[in-house]
Amino acid sequence: MTRPVLFVHPSAELYGSDRVFAESVRALVDSGREVLVALPADGPLVPLLRSCGARVLRCPTPVLRKSALRPLGLLGLLRDCIRALPATLRLLVRHRFEAVYVSTVTVPLWPPLARLFGRRVIAHVHEAEDTVPRPIRVGLALPLLCCHVVVANSTATRDTLLGAVPRLRERILVIRNGVRGPDTPPEEALTASGNTRLVLVGRISPRKGTDTAIRAVALLRERGRPVTLDLVGSVFERYEWFERELDELVREHRLGEVVRSHGFDDDAWSHYAAADMVLVPSRMEPFGNTAVEAQLAMRPVVVTDVQGLPETVDGGRRGSVVPPDDPHALAERIEALLDDWETTRRRARHARPEAERLFAPERYRRSIRELIGKIADR
């Protein structure tokens, strides 16, 4: 009789990496294996995992945040690790897990402890912090040396990890995210005449480039382009200051009736359906689920040339690529797409079937299931 497999994740929300994690859990449950999931808190991810057939446990898990890169933050992380240690050890002792799947590098306690207990360890990395100093990148990646296999969600993520710790080369492989499309077939974007609706789906944080999108909208409005921008996503914890800066930016450019904030919405597809174009102006993005979702929704998408985003649109063949942190370049590309709208719509229409094939959840689940099966059976 096979033993259970433990899945560990740092969040119970329903953003990109959370949904990909749920696909990983579903992959193993569908194979008939018993799956236990350790989460640090309750949230909308919990009922989704339970509906898949997984058993969800509440387990205190220290999560590495950017604040931990400062001296006081590091002390706080060490304190949280010490507090979480007893519960983590009890879980590993009580269940002789066949394998431990650790999602993201932000839960650094799990790989070394699972390896210490003789478990087969798989890490799935969704982050690629290539802008931080090298010593920090090395520190983030070092716990991965305790893993038997490391999965990267993009070539960019893999290259960032190898640049930090070259010894990972023999155990790392790329499995691109599986992204679910809308339940009902999408309709093409409407004509670009009249008001043009832009949408940005994602966390409200500097790394997502929300401010760049707002500045681009201001430029377009100054040029007489009747565009609006819908922001779909909640502010990341401790980034409330950035949300206040965005509010000030909107007031400064008199965009109060133009930029609309919807907060987090589990039904992002309704926002894609109501939009003419999707923006992904991130300053940092190891993969970019929203860029894939835009293609599945048959909407033209503009992404920035950072990390894994160009991979999601095949370097610009299935979408447009602009420099990051450049509202002028973003505004000009939007204008160019609107000025040749029929070509723009046709490319979005042709992008959908290819995106469905490349990022199919079934393909992703099969890859994860086969990988964990091989590792566990050893």
C-alpha positions as CSV (number, residue, x, y, z in Angstrom):
1,M,0.0,0.0,0.0
2,T,1.4,3.4,-1.0
3,R,2.0,6.0,1.6
4,P,0.5,9.5,1.4
5,V,2.2,12.4,-0.4
6,L,2.5,15.8,1.4
7,F,2.0,19.0,-0.5
8,V,3.2,22.3,1.1
9,H,2.2,25.8,0.0
10,P,2.7,29.2,1.6
11,S,-0.8,30.7,0.7
12,A,-4.5,29.8,0.8
13,E,-5.5,32.4,-1.7
14,L,-6.5,32.0,-5.4
15,Y,-3.9,33.9,-7.4
16,G,-1.8,32.4,-10.2
17,S,0.7,30.2,-8.2
18,D,-2.2,29.1,-5.9
19,R,-4.2,27.8,-8.9
20,V,-1.2,26.1,-10.3
21,F,-0.6,24.4,-6.9
22,A,-4.2,23.2,-7.0
23,E,-3.6,21.6,-10.4
24,S,-0.6,19.8,-9.0
25,V,-2.7,18.5,-6.1
26,R,-5.5,17.4,-8.5
27,A,-2.9,15.6,-10.7
28,L,-1.9,13.3,-7.9
29,V,-5.4,12.8,-6.4
30,D,-6.6,11.7,-9.9
31,S,-3.9,9.0,-9.9
32,G,-5.5,7.5,-6.8
33,R,-2.8,8.5,-4.3
34,E,-3.6,9.9,-0.9
35,V,-2.7,13.6,-0.7
36,L,-2.3,15.7,2.4
37,V,-1.9,19.5,2.0
38,A,-0.2,21.7,4.6
39,L,-1.3,25.4,4.5
40,P,-0.4,28.2,7.0
41,A,-3.9,29.7,7.0
42,D,-7.5,29.3,5.9
43,G,-8.6,30.9,2.6
44,P,-10.5,30.3,-0.7
45,L,-7.9,27.7,-1.8
46,V,-9.0,25.3,1.0
47,P,-12.4,24.4,-0.3
48,L,-11.0,24.1,-3.8
49,L,-8.4,21.5,-2.6
50,R,-11.0,19.6,-0.6
51,S,-13.2,19.4,-3.6
52,C,-10.4,17.8,-5.5
53,G,-10.2,15.1,-2.8
54,A,-7.2,16.3,-0.8
55,R,-7.0,16.4,3.0
56,V,-6.1,19.9,4.1
57,L,-4.2,20.5,7.3
58,R,-3.4,23.8,9.1
59,C,0.3,23.9,9.8
60,P,2.2,27.0,10.8
61,T,4.7,27.6,8.0
62,P,7.3,30.5,8.1
63,V,7.0,32.3,4.7
64,L,9.9,34.3,3.4
65,R,8.9,37.8,2.5
66,K,11.0,40.7,1.2
67,S,10.9,42.2,4.7
68,A,13.1,39.2,5.8
69,L,15.9,40.6,3.7
70,R,16.5,43.3,6.3
71,P,18.1,42.5,9.7
72,L,15.0,42.8,11.8
73,G,13.0,40.9,9.2
74,L,15.5,38.1,9.2
75,L,15.3,37.9,13.0
76,G,11.5,37.7,12.7
77,L,11.8,34.8,10.1
78,L,14.2,32.9,12.4
79,R,11.7,33.4,15.3
80,D,8.8,32.1,13.1
81,C,10.9,29.1,12.1
82,I,11.6,28.1,15.7
83,R,7.9,28.5,16.6
84,A,6.8,26.4,13.6
85,L,9.4,23.6,14.1
86,P,7.4,21.5,16.6
87,A,4.3,21.3,14.4
88,T,6.4,20.6,11.3
89,L,8.3,17.8,13.0
90,R,5.1,16.2,14.4
91,L,3.6,16.1,10.9
92,L,6.7,14.5,9.4
93,V,6.9,11.9,12.3
94,R,3.2,11.1,12.3
95,H,3.0,10.4,8.5
96,R,5.7,8.4,6.7
97,F,5.2,10.4,3.5
98,E,6.2,8.8,0.3
99,A,7.3,12.2,-1.0
100,V,7.1,15.9,0.0
101,Y,6.2,18.5,-2.7
102,V,7.2,22.0,-1.7
103,S,5.6,24.8,-3.6
104,T,7.9,27.9,-4.1
105,V,11.2,28.9,-2.4
106,T,9.4,31.0,0.2
107,V,9.0,28.1,2.6
108,P,12.7,27.4,3.2
109,L,12.2,25.2,6.3
110,W,10.5,22.3,4.5
111,P,13.1,21.0,2.0
112,P,15.9,20.4,4.6
113,L,13.6,19.0,7.2
114,A,11.9,16.6,4.8
115,R,15.2,15.5,3.5
116,L,16.5,15.0,7.1
117,F,13.6,12.6,7.7
118,G,14.6,10.6,4.6
119,R,11.7,11.7,2.4
120,R,11.9,12.2,-1.4
121,V,11.6,16.0,-1.9
122,I,10.3,17.9,-5.0
123,A,10.4,21.7,-5.1
124,H,8.3,23.7,-7.5
125,V,9.7,27.2,-8.0
126,H,7.5,30.0,-9.2
127,E,9.9,32.8,-8.3
128,A,12.9,34.3,-10.1
129,E,14.3,37.2,-8.2
130,D,16.9,38.2,-10.6
131,T,17.0,41.8,-9.5
132,V,18.1,41.2,-5.9
133,P,21.9,41.0,-5.0
134,R,23.6,37.7,-5.8
135,P,24.1,36.7,-2.1
136,I,20.4,36.9,-1.5
137,R,19.6,34.9,-4.7
138,V,22.1,32.3,-3.5
139,G,20.5,32.2,-0.1
140,L,17.1,31.7,-1.6
141,A,18.2,28.9,-3.8
142,L,20.5,27.0,-1.4
143,P,17.7,25.0,0.4
144,L,16.8,23.5,-3.1
145,L,20.0,21.5,-2.8
146,C,18.1,19.3,-0.3
147,C,15.6,18.4,-3.1
148,H,15.8,15.4,-5.4
149,V,14.1,17.3,-8.2
150,V,13.4,21.0,-8.7
151,V,10.7,22.1,-11.1
152,A,10.9,25.6,-12.7
153,N,7.8,27.2,-14.2
154,S,9.8,28.8,-17.1
155,T,13.2,28.9,-18.7
156,A,13.8,32.3,-17.1
157,T,13.2,30.8,-13.6
158,R,15.5,27.9,-14.4
159,D,18.3,30.3,-15.6
160,T,17.9,32.5,-12.5
161,L,18.3,29.5,-10.2
162,L,21.3,28.2,-12.1
163,G,22.9,31.6,-12.0
164,A,22.6,31.5,-8.2
165,V,23.5,27.8,-7.6
166,P,25.0,26.0,-10.7
167,R,24.9,22.7,-8.8
168,L,21.2,22.5,-9.3
169,R,21.7,21.8,-13.0
170,E,21.4,18.0,-12.8
171,R,18.2,18.1,-10.9
172,I,16.2,20.9,-12.4
173,L,13.6,20.8,-15.2
174,V,11.1,23.1,-16.7
175,I,7.3,22.4,-16.6
176,R,5.3,25.4,-17.8
177,N,2.1,26.2,-15.9
178,G,-1.2,24.6,-16.8
179,V,-3.8,27.4,-17.2
180,R,-7.5,26.8,-17.3
181,G,-9.6,28.6,-19.8
182,P,-13.1,30.0,-19.4
183,D,-16.0,27.6,-18.9
184,T,-17.8,28.9,-22.0
185,P,-16.1,29.6,-25.3
186,P,-15.0,33.3,-25.5
187,E,-16.2,35.8,-28.0
188,E,-13.9,38.0,-29.9
189,A,-13.2,41.6,-28.7
190,L,-15.6,44.1,-30.1
191,T,-14.7,46.9,-32.5
192,A,-12.2,49.4,-31.2
193,S,-14.4,52.3,-32.2
194,G,-15.6,54.4,-29.2
195,N,-14.4,53.6,-25.7
196,T,-11.5,51.0,-25.5
197,R,-11.5,49.0,-22.4
198,L,-8.2,47.8,-21.0
199,V,-7.9,45.4,-18.1
200,L,-5.0,44.5,-15.8
201,V,-5.6,41.3,-13.7
202,G,-3.3,40.7,-10.8
203,R,-2.0,41.8,-7.4
204,I,-1.7,45.5,-6.6
205,S,2.0,45.7,-6.1
206,P,5.0,47.5,-7.7
207,R,6.2,44.4,-9.4
208,K,3.0,44.1,-11.4
209,G,3.6,47.6,-12.9
210,T,0.1,48.9,-12.1
211,D,1.5,52.5,-12.0
212,T,2.9,52.0,-15.5
213,A,-0.5,51.1,-16.8
214,I,-2.1,54.1,-15.2
215,R,0.5,56.4,-16.6
216,A,0.1,54.9,-20.1
217,V,-3.7,55.5,-19.9
218,A,-3.1,59.1,-18.9
219,L,-0.9,59.5,-22.0
220,L,-3.5,57.9,-24.2
221,R,-6.2,60.2,-22.8
222,E,-4.0,63.2,-23.5
223,R,-3.8,62.1,-27.1
224,G,-7.5,61.9,-27.4
225,R,-7.8,58.1,-27.1
226,P,-11.0,57.2,-25.1
227,V,-9.6,54.4,-23.1
228,T,-10.5,53.1,-19.7
229,L,-8.6,50.7,-17.3
230,D,-10.1,48.1,-15.0
231,L,-7.8,46.8,-12.2
232,V,-8.8,43.4,-10.9
233,G,-6.9,42.3,-7.8
234,S,-6.3,43.1,-4.2
235,V,-3.3,44.8,-2.7
236,F,-0.5,42.6,-1.5
237,E,-0.1,42.6,2.3
238,R,2.1,45.4,3.6
239,Y,1.9,47.2,0.2
240,E,-1.0,49.4,1.2
241,W,1.4,52.4,0.7
242,F,1.5,51.5,-3.0
243,E,-2.2,51.5,-3.3
244,R,-2.3,55.0,-1.8
245,E,0.3,56.1,-4.3
246,L,-1.9,54.7,-7.1
247,D,-4.9,56.6,-5.8
248,E,-2.8,59.8,-5.8
249,L,-1.6,59.1,-9.3
250,V,-5.2,58.7,-10.5
251,R,-6.2,62.0,-8.8
252,E,-3.2,63.8,-10.3
253,H,-4.2,62.8,-13.8
254,R,-7.9,63.2,-13.2
255,L,-8.6,59.6,-14.0
256,G,-11.2,59.0,-11.3
257,E,-13.9,58.0,-13.8
258,V,-11.4,56.2,-16.1
259,V,-9.5,53.9,-13.8
260,R,-11.8,51.5,-11.9
261,S,-10.6,49.2,-9.1
262,H,-12.6,45.9,-8.6
263,G,-10.5,44.2,-6.0
264,F,-10.1,40.5,-6.0
265,D,-12.6,38.6,-8.1
266,D,-12.6,34.8,-8.4
267,D,-14.4,35.2,-11.8
268,A,-11.6,37.0,-13.8
269,W,-13.1,35.7,-17.0
270,S,-16.0,38.1,-16.8
271,H,-13.5,41.0,-16.7
272,Y,-11.6,39.6,-19.7
273,A,-14.8,39.2,-21.6
274,A,-15.7,42.9,-20.9
275,A,-12.3,44.1,-22.1
276,D,-10.9,44.9,-25.5
277,M,-7.2,44.4,-24.5
278,V,-5.2,42.9,-21.6
279,L,-2.2,44.6,-20.1
280,V,0.6,42.7,-18.2
281,P,3.1,45.5,-17.5
282,S,5.1,43.7,-14.8
283,R,8.6,44.7,-13.7
284,M,9.2,41.1,-12.6
285,E,7.3,38.0,-13.7
286,P,8.8,34.5,-13.8
287,F,5.9,33.2,-15.8
288,G,2.7,35.2,-16.2
289,N,-0.6,33.3,-16.0
290,T,-2.6,36.3,-16.9
291,A,-0.8,36.6,-20.2
292,V,-2.0,33.0,-21.0
293,E,-5.5,33.8,-19.7
294,A,-5.7,36.7,-22.1
295,Q,-4.9,34.4,-25.0
296,L,-7.5,31.8,-23.8
297,A,-10.0,34.7,-23.6
298,M,-9.1,35.6,-27.2
299,R,-8.0,39.1,-26.1
300,P,-5.0,41.0,-27.5
301,V,-2.3,41.1,-24.8
302,V,0.6,43.4,-24.2
303,V,3.4,42.1,-21.9
304,T,6.7,43.5,-20.8
305,D,10.1,42.1,-21.8
306,V,10.9,40.7,-18.4
307,Q,11.8,37.2,-17.3
308,G,9.3,34.6,-18.4
309,L,6.6,36.9,-19.9
310,P,7.9,36.8,-23.4
311,E,7.8,33.0,-23.3
312,T,4.1,33.1,-22.7
313,V,3.5,34.9,-26.0
314,D,6.3,33.2,-28.0
315,G,8.5,36.2,-28.0
316,G,5.7,38.4,-29.4
317,R,4.1,36.1,-32.0
318,R,0.9,35.6,-29.9
319,G,1.0,39.0,-28.2
320,S,3.0,42.2,-28.0
321,V,6.1,42.8,-26.0
322,V,7.3,46.2,-24.8
323,P,10.1,47.4,-22.4
324,P,9.2,47.3,-18.7
325,D,8.6,50.5,-16.7
326,D,8.0,52.5,-19.8
327,P,4.5,54.0,-20.0
328,H,5.3,55.8,-23.3
329,A,6.3,52.5,-25.0
330,L,3.1,50.8,-23.6
331,A,0.9,53.7,-24.8
332,E,2.4,53.6,-28.3
333,R,2.0,49.9,-28.6
334,I,-1.7,50.1,-27.5
335,E,-2.2,52.9,-30.1
336,A,-0.6,50.8,-32.8
337,L,-2.8,47.8,-32.0
338,L,-5.9,49.9,-32.1
339,D,-4.9,51.5,-35.4
340,D,-4.7,48.1,-37.0
341,W,-7.6,46.5,-35.1
342,E,-8.5,43.8,-37.6
343,T,-5.0,42.4,-37.6
344,T,-4.9,42.7,-33.8
345,R,-8.1,40.7,-33.5
346,R,-7.0,38.1,-36.0
347,R,-3.8,37.5,-34.1
348,A,-5.7,37.1,-30.8
349,R,-8.1,34.7,-32.5
350,H,-5.2,32.5,-33.8
351,A,-3.3,32.7,-30.5
352,R,-6.1,30.9,-28.5
353,P,-5.8,27.3,-29.9
354,E,-2.0,27.3,-29.6
355,A,-2.2,28.6,-26.0
356,E,-4.8,25.9,-25.3
357,R,-2.4,23.2,-26.5
358,L,0.8,24.6,-24.9
359,F,-0.6,25.4,-21.5
360,A,-3.3,22.7,-21.2
361,P,-4.0,21.8,-17.6
362,E,-4.2,18.1,-18.7
363,R,-0.7,18.3,-20.1
364,Y,0.6,20.0,-16.9
365,R,-1.1,17.4,-14.6
366,R,0.3,14.5,-16.6
367,S,3.8,15.9,-16.3
368,I,3.5,16.5,-12.5
369,R,1.9,13.1,-12.0
370,E,4.6,11.3,-13.9
371,L,7.4,13.2,-12.1
372,I,6.1,12.6,-8.6
373,G,5.4,9.0,-9.4
374,K,9.0,8.4,-10.5
375,I,10.4,10.2,-7.5
376,A,8.1,8.5,-5.0
377,D,8.6,5.0,-6.5
378,R,12.4,5.2,-6.0
